[in-house]
Amino acid sequence: MFLLITGMALLVLGLFSGVVLVLAPLGLTSWTADLTLWVLFPLFSIAGFALFVIGAKGTQIRGLSTVVSGLLLLLALASATGLVLSAAGVTPAVGNTWPLWYVLLVAGVLGAVGAASRRDPSGGE
């Protein structure tokens, strides 16, 4: 039970770090995205998921894997959208766009791997 709670808390903190890394460069929040968030986003996301999996049952793991993969892919999509809007001058970036590229890469890879691991090898979903 404690591993589930700790894992979920770390996972939420990791995803929150990713959200801040996307929102801050776009000027959509007054928060700052310093180097700590760059480290904690993947670290807490992976560690939180691992702790949750250690303490969970099979159905909980499948459900969380689906949700987390979806959230990471949405975060990558938000980052990609921010990059396009910034490049087009629709929403000029406040500072540089490196955090957006970072989240696009990390969330995209982790989300895609998680989603692909849910795939049925026989060809079905």
Beta strands, then each sheet from edge to edge (+ up, - down):
end
